[in-house]
């Protein structure tokens, strides 16, 4: 059969499934909304686009994985697992017809709202855990639990999807020796080290998923695949700050060794308590502790302040996050040499993985930068002296009487066609092809850029190219977060970084880039300001992102 050059809406598959719009896309394929013209119902159809661009041997492996996904899901009977209705062959590729879930993924929900409330995250975790227990009971390991695979139906249901890399008990493996498959920052440490996964591996991934939900960021994602792998194996996540009663449950699930994690039954009890707003006492037994040197304890009061000691002296055990340095010394990052060696070996194995490597890197691309849509260069602006800038005030809460517009804000209908909430007093400036809004002649500013005909097929690759060039130009440049994401239901990427504009004048910036529709235009929404008041600037940027309305001609 001759391969088509693209899949279009309206295509009829197997004489019954008519494709509608694209619901989502990733490194391996697309998911379409479709209409079953035989049973007159809405379904979701997964298209394996990765198979179009690989060698024949790799295509066979990818197709086998698709068939395995269908078999894995079919073995599980549980309301929290997305049902597979059919597997069909079209364009020399398998397509999976699945239950349609009306609602966003947990990843989309967290990006839209910034974070998920702890009790709601605990409720979501309970549903996912129920689905995992059913899968494990059927001899199936999911192996790719992450926010993007947790679907939140508008009627309150939570469903787990995408068993594409599941391990089925009794099946021979269809991954190459040494090949890692999945989203790196949600892979359990034992999988990164090359060990065999078990049910505890899925529970670790659930812990990382819940961390992302409540904190709004992945706990282990770094600026490259190998640094992410090393973080998973050798580093502890930053203590969750917004998790409330769920915090110790997350810490328990993220223990490095499988035998140190709670069982599914124990985790269920913990999540139930957290959902009810109660601190799960049993979770505290899983929180790692560190020994504190005697001289440190003598320098600490009973409440942890300096001075005094503890009765009897000696040592005590304090909760995670880590060891307390002796007075006058700096903390030392302790890494295991053998773990680093294993990471290098694992990466070397990946390099030989062909299409598997490409899919892995695509799914975990730490998106890089700019927000200029190819038309601007961050750092090229002369923002003026920081000392002339008044400090911004915190973002007020919206007033329902003003149609969701916070006090001190206004909705701007820009001549370029976009609409956005902007603080009162921020004035429009045009800098070449960029449109800026600033209250202080560029000390703080928001920038909109557009590229009607992008040169790159994904915002990530564009940002990566920009980041490579900016890294050499910005003094003391440091990348803080670089992630592929989905914004306004389209492929996007976000990048946060810092640099020193002048000695002693650190600046901070964040950039959200996305395709308004397939093939472009590409939009970039960029925000920057001094490091000293970044929390306020970031809060403003979140308000702007939530209020953003693209130009009408991009719809």
N, C-alpha and C positions, 0 to 999 in steps of 0.2 A: 504494500500500500504506500502511495506517495505521501510524505509527511506534509501537513499543512504548515503555513508560515505563522499562524496565530489562531487563537480561539476567540470567537466573537459571540456576543450576546445574541440570543435567538437560535443558536445551533441546537438541533434536535439529536440527542444521543440515544442509541438503541431503540429508536422509534417511539420513545415515551418521555424522556427527560429534556425539557426545553430550558436552556440556560438563560438566566436573567443577569443581574449585576454581580460584580465581584464583591464578596464579603470580606476577604482578607487574602494576604499573600505572604509568602516567606521564601526561604532559600530553596525549598523543595518543590513548591507548587502554589497553586491558587485554590481558593474555596469559593464556589459560586452558589448563589441562590438559584434554585431551579424549580420548575413546576412539573410534577408527575402527571402527565396527561391521561394516564390510565386510571389511577386512583384519585386524581384531582386533589392533590395535596402539595404543599410546599416542602421541598427537600433541600439538603445541602449536597453539593457535588464537589469532590476533591479531585483536582486536575494535577497530575504529576508532570509539571513543566520541566523539572530538572532532567528528565530523561531525553529531552530534545537536543541537549547540548553536550552529551558525553559519549565516550566510546561505547562500542557495542557491549563489551564485557561489563562495563560499569552500568549500562542500561539494564542488563539482566539482573544485576544485584539490586538496583533500585526497584525494578518491577517485582522482584521477589519480596522485598520489604513491604511493598504495597499490599500484596496478597497476604503477607503475614499479619499486617495491621488488621485486615478484615477478619482473618481467622481468630486473632487475639480478642478483638471486641466481641465477636460472635460467641465466644466461650463464656462471656460474663453476662449474667442476668442481674441487673441492678438499675434502679431508676436514676442513679447518679452517673451512669456511663452512657455516652451517646451511642444510640443504636445504629448499626450498619444494616442498611436495607438491601444493598445490591453491589456487585462488582461487575463492571462492564468493560469491554475492550473497544477502544476507538483510537484511530490515528496511531495504531501499533503500540498503544499504551493502555495500562489499566486505569480506570477511574472508579472512585468509591462513592457510592450514593448513601448518604447518611441522614439521620434525623436532623431536622432544622431546629435550631434553638434561637428564639427571638430574644436577643439581648447581647450585651458586649462580653468580651473576655475580661478576666480579672486584670489583665495587663492594661486594657483600654480604660477600665473603670479607675484604676489607680492613676493613670496618666491624666484622665479628665478631671478628677477631683484632687489630685495631688497625694492623697493617702486614703486609706480605708480605716474606719473607726475600729478599735481593738475588738469590741464585742461582735461586730459584724464580721471581722476577719476570723474570729474564733468560730462563728457559725459556718462560714464558708469552709474553714478547715475541717470541721466535723463532717460536712457532706463529702469533701474530697477523701477524707480518711475512710468513710464508709465505702466509697467506690473502690479505693485501694484494697480494703480488706476483702471485698468481693472478688477483685481481680486476683489477689494472692491466693484466695481460697480455690480459685479455678486454675491455679498453676501459672498465672501470668504476672510478670513484673512489668510495670509501665516504662520505667527508665527515662522518661522525659517529662516529669512533673514540673511545671513552671506556670507563671501567671497567664501566659498566652494560651495554655491548654485547659484552663479552668473557665467554663462558660457560665455566665450569670443570666438566667432567664428572667424576663420581666415579671413573671409570676412568683418569683422568689426561689425557684429551683436552682441548684448548682450541679453542673454536669462536667465530668472529666472526658476529654476527647483526645484524639491523636495517639493511638497506640502503634504508631508507625515503626518504632524501634523497640517494641516490647519483646521480651524474652519469654517464649512459651516452653513450659516444661516438656521435655521429650523431643523438642525440635532441634535439629542441627543448626548451628549458627550460620548467619548469612552476612556476617561482617568479616572483613579481612583480619588476619592476625595483627594485633597491635593497634587496630583502628578504634578510635573513640567516636561515638556518635551521640549527639545530643547537644544541649546548650551548656557550654562549659561551666558557667557560673552556677548552674543548678545540678551539676554532677556531684555525687557523693565522693568524698576523698578516696575511698577504697576503689572506686571506678577509675579515678585519675591515676592512682598508683598501679593500676593494672590488675587489681583483684577481681574476684567474681562478685557481682552484685547480688543482693538478697532483698527481702522485704524492708529491712532497715535502710537500704539505699533510697527507696522511694520515700520513706519517712524523712530522711535528711532533706531531700528535694522539697518535700512539703514544708519543712521548717524554713528553707530559703525562700520559698514562695510566700509564706506568711510574713516573713521579714520585709520583703519587697512591698507587700500590700500595705503594711502599717507605716513603714518608713518612707515609701515612695522612691526607693532606690535599691538596687541589687546589693547584697552584702559583700560579695566577692569580686564583682566585675572590675577589671583594671583596664589598662590601655592597650593590652595585647593578649592574645590567647595564652602565651606561656606565663605571663605575669598573673593572669587570672587563675590558671591551673595551680601555680605556686601558692596563691592566696588561699585557694580551696583546701590545699593539703596542709599548709604550714602556718597560716595566720588565723587568728580569731576575728570574727566580725566585730565592728564597733557595737557597743552595747545599744540595743534598741531604746530610743528615747520616747517614742509615742505608743509603745505597745501596751502600756498599762499592765493589767493582770495577765496578758498573753506573753509578756516578756520572758519569764522563766520557762514557759513552754517552748518558745522558739529556741532559747539557749539549749534546752535539753535535747531537742531534735537535731541541733547542729553540732552535737559532740562528734569529734573526729573519728572515733572508733565505733563501729557498728554495735559492739557489745555494751558500750557506754550509753546508748540511747534507750529511751523507754520503748516498751512494746506497743503494738497498735492498741491493745486494750487499755494500757496505762495512759497513752496519749489521748484516747477518747475521753477518759475521765477528766484529764487535765483541761481539755478543750471545752468540755461541758461546764466546768467551774468558771473558766475564763469567759465563756459566753454569758454566764450569769453575773459577771462582774466581780467574782470572788477570786482571790489569789490562790492558785492551786498549790497547796503546801507540798504535795508529793513531788512537784516539779523542782523544788529547791534542792532535793537530794541529787539532782543531775547537774546542778550548776557547779562548774569546776572551781576549785579553790587553789590558793597559792600560799606558800609559807612566807612569813614576814620576818626579816632579820630582827634579832633581839634589840639591837641598838635603835632600830626604827620605832619599835613599840615603846621604848623608854622615852622617845621624843614625842610620842603622841598621847594626848589626853584620852579619857574614856569615851569621848565623842569623836575621836579622830583628830582633834586639834593638837597643836604642838604643846609640849610640856607634860610632865607626869609619866605614868606608865600603867601597867596592869598588875593586879595583885599576883605576887609570885614570879613576876618577870617571865623569862622564857620566850616561847614563840606562840603565835596564834595562827588561825587560818581565816582568811578573809575571802569574800566572794570574788568571782571573776569581775573585772576584766583581766587582771594579770598581776605580775610581781611588783612589789613596791621597791623602788630603787633606794639604796643606802644614801644617807645625806651627803650632798656634794657630788653625787655621781649622776650620770644621765642613764636613762633606760637603755638597755641593749637588746636589739631585736635578735631573738634566738631562732635560728633555722637549722633544721636537721640536714646534714650534708647528703645523707642517703636519699632523703625525700627530693632534694634538688636534682640529684642524679636520676632518680626515677622519672621526674618531670621531663628532663632532657631526652631520656630514652623514649618516653611516651610521645614527645613531639616528633622525634626522629621517625617513629613508626607512623605517625600521622602523615609525614611528608610523602611517604610511599603510598598513601591511601587513595590517590586519584580523585575521583568525584566525591568520595567521602570527605576529603579534606576541604574541597571547595564548599560543600554543603555546610560543614562545620564552621568554617570561617564566615560564611555568609550569615548564618544564623546568629553568630556572636560578634558581628562587626561592631567594633567600638567606634562609633561614628565620630567623625572628626569635624568639625568646625564651622565654619565661617558664617553662614547666613547671608552671604552677599549675593547668592544666586549667580555667581560668576562675574558680578559687575562691580564689587567693592572689595577692598582689602582692609580687614580689621587692623586697627593700630595706625592707619594712615591719617586718621582725623587728628586735628590739633585741638584738644578739648579745652585748653586754657588752664590757668592755675587752679589747683584743687582748693587752695586757701580762700578763693573768692566764692566758694560754693556754700550755700546754707545747707545744713543737714536735712534730709527729707524727713517727713513725719510718717508714722506707721499708717498702713492702709486701713481705713475704717471698714466696719462691717456694712454690707448692703442694707439699704432701707427699702423694705417691700413696697412702701408707698411711692417710691421713685422707680418702679419697674426694674428692681435689681441693680440700679446704679448706686454705688456707694457714695456717701456724703463726701464732697471734695473731688468727685470725679465727674466726667461728662462723656457722652458718646460722640466720638468724632466720625463724621462722614467725609473721608478724605477725597480730594479731587481725583486721585488715582483709582477710586472705585471701592476701596476697602473701608470697613467700618470697625472701630475698636474703642474700648473704654480707655480714657487717658486722664491723668490727674489734671485738675484745673490749674492753669498756669504753665502747662507744658505747651510750647509753641512749635509750629511746624517750620522746618528748614529743609531745603533741597541741597544735597551734596552730590553733584554729578547725577548719576542715575538712582541714587538712594534718597529715600524720604525719611527724615529724622524728626523726632519730637523730643524736646529738651527744655528743662526749666532754668538752666544755668549756662547756656552757651556751650554745651557739650561735656560738662563734667559728668553729668548723668544723661544718658540718652537712650531712646528706643529707635531702632532702625528697621525699615522695611525695604527689602530688595526683591527684585523679580527677574527671572530669566525666562523669556517666552519659549526658547528653544534650547533646553539643557543639552550639554555635551556629554553628560554622564547618564547612565541608565538607572541610577539609584542615588538618592541624596547622600548616602554613606560614602560612595566612591568619590563624589564631589568634595565632601567634607574632608576626606582623607587626603586628597590632593592639596586642598587649602592648608590643612594642618601641617603637612610636610614643609610647605613654603614658609608658613608663619613661624614655625618652630625656630627657624634660623634668624628671624627678624625681630622677635619680641624678646627683650632682655628678661632673663630669669623666668622664661616661659615654663608653666607647669600645667599639665592636663589633669583635671580633677574627675571628669566623668565624660565618657564618650560611648553613646549607645544608639543602636538602631531602635526605632520606635514606629508607632502608627499614630498619626495625628490627623484629625478630621477624616478618619477612615481611609487614609492614604499612606503610602510608604513614606517614612520620614526618618530623621536622625537628630540627635541633640548632643550638644557639646558644651561643657563648662570648663573654663580655664582661668588662670591668673598670670600676670606678668608685672614687671616694674616699669612703669612709664618713665619715671625718674628715680634716682636713688631715694629710698624712703617714701615713695609714693606708689604703693602696690595698687593694682587695679584688678577687677574681677569682671568676667563676662560670661554670658550664656547665649546659645544660639539654637533655635529650632528651625530646621529646614524640612520642607516636604513638597511632594508633587501634588498640585491641586487636582490633577487627574492624570491618567496614564499617559506618559510621554511629555508631560508639561502642561502649563508653565510650572516652573519651580519657584517657590516662595521661601524667603528666609526672614525670620523674625528674631532680631538680635537686641540684646540689652547689655549695657555696661555701666559701671560706676566705680567709685573708690572702694577698696576692700573694707574700709572702716565701717561703712554702713550697708554692707552687702545684704544682710538679712532683710532689710527694708526694701532694697532694690529687687531682690528675688521675689519677695511677696508681691510687689507691684507687677513683676513680669508674669507671675502666675495668674493674676487678675486679668492682665492683657490677653494671655493665651486663651483663657476661658471665654473671653468676650469677642474674640477675633471672628470677623466675617470677611471672607475673601471677596475680591471683585466679582461682580455678577457674571462676567464673560468667562470665568474659570469654572463655573458650575456645570 
